[in-house]
Amino acid sequence: MWSWIRSVRELGPEERELIAHVGISTRDVEAVLLGEALDAGPADGPVDSPALPAKRAAGRGPRLAPVELAALVRRVELLAEHFEAFEVALLRYRPGTYRGS
């Protein structure tokens, strides 16, 4: 996903202008990847518990706690929604008959 963000950032001037004109950006996807689009988590602490790697290292396996799994599923759902919105906005764009209209 970061590669996609990088490729969007590296678009040429005309493509960047089109994306700005259509009103889309990579900000929503970045917010999900950085965890800013999710709630802080349960009241007893963040989803990314510092004890998690220690539990995994102690031989309990790579299983996710239900709250972590729910956060991961929600993150993937948000990413899918944002990618779809980006795609739909581009597909709906209909340039005018003349360049610049």
Secondary structure, 3 states (H helix, E strand, C coil): CHHHHHHHHCCCHHHHHHHHHHCCCCHHHHHHHCCCCCCCCCCCCCCCCCHHHHHHHHHHCCCCCHHHHHHHHHHHHHHHHHHHHHHHHHHHCCCCCCCCC
